[in-house]
Amino acid sequence: MIKYTYLFLFVLTVSCQKPDVHTGIDLPKVLNEVSGNEIIKNSNQIWMHNDSGDEARIYCVNYNGKLIKKLYLKAKNEDWEDITSDKKGNLYIGDFGNNNNDREDLKIYLVPSSKLNSDEEVKAKKIKFKYEDQKDFPPKKKKLFFDCEAFFHFNGNLYLFTKSRVKEKHGTTNVYRIPAVEGKHKAKKIGSFNFGNEFYHWVTGADIRDDGKQIAILTQKNIWLFTDFKGDNFFNGTRSKISFKHSTQKEGVCYKDDTTLVVTDENDHGRGGNLYEFKIKP
């Protein structure tokens, strides 16, 4: 499923991982538009959610793709795009899909770890935010950089990786930081990176390894890995990529352990709707 690609850019070393791929792990039909996945540390379960077409609920699935439970939230699925967790096992759900760049109600739902086994509807806390550099809703076509489908938790903050809607700049992502606490916040821009110019270079998922020393960025064509960065300057240092041979709508990525990534894709007219595992170098 994977091919080798070597690329050297200036002083940054780019290497290629050779992953093993498990195919044929079908997800439950109810997860036909799976948009994010997350494995809480020391857990053997994967939390997932659908895109905007679903109710406000998250799903717990095992590594064989079997549905274990559904957890309903007192919330609204305006456009859920990714899910992440912190070291305490709390879950964060990103309601920040923004195709038209005109939303002024962007938010992240915080679900306490103590509520994950509840059989009742759970009230989620709200982390509301606005991008510090967005002035117009929507902005002009050349400034449509405020869609988002990817984020993770790191050192008490949430890091958002935006998705560009600008023609011939689709692979540009801006990184924003907000505190991982309930309230209203300004998302502070701290960096940017360009993965390419085509639609398949869109950033659709992200995660950070439990030790905080490697991040994974998902696009439709590749998984990019970044290591040896300083602080939260994630795009500085060593980078490598895994190139997909098959083209599906890949939306979610998370670390299963230090050497294994889990990727999910949406079911698009019978293609996708699966869970994949990729072996990587630690």
ABEGO torsion letter per residue (X at the ends): XBBBBBBBBEABBBBBBBBBBBBGBBBBAAAAABABBBBBBGBABBBBBBBAABBBBBBBBBAAGBBABBBBBBBBBABBABBBBBAAGBBBBBBABBAAGABAABBBBBBBAAAAABABBBBBBBBBBBBAABABOBBBAAABAABBABBBBBGGBBBBBBBBABBGAAABBBBBBBBBBBEBBBBBBAEBBBAEABAAABBABBBBBAAGABBBBBBAABBBBBBGBBEABAABEBBBBBBBABBBBBABBBBABAABBBBBBBBBGGBEGBBBBBBBBX
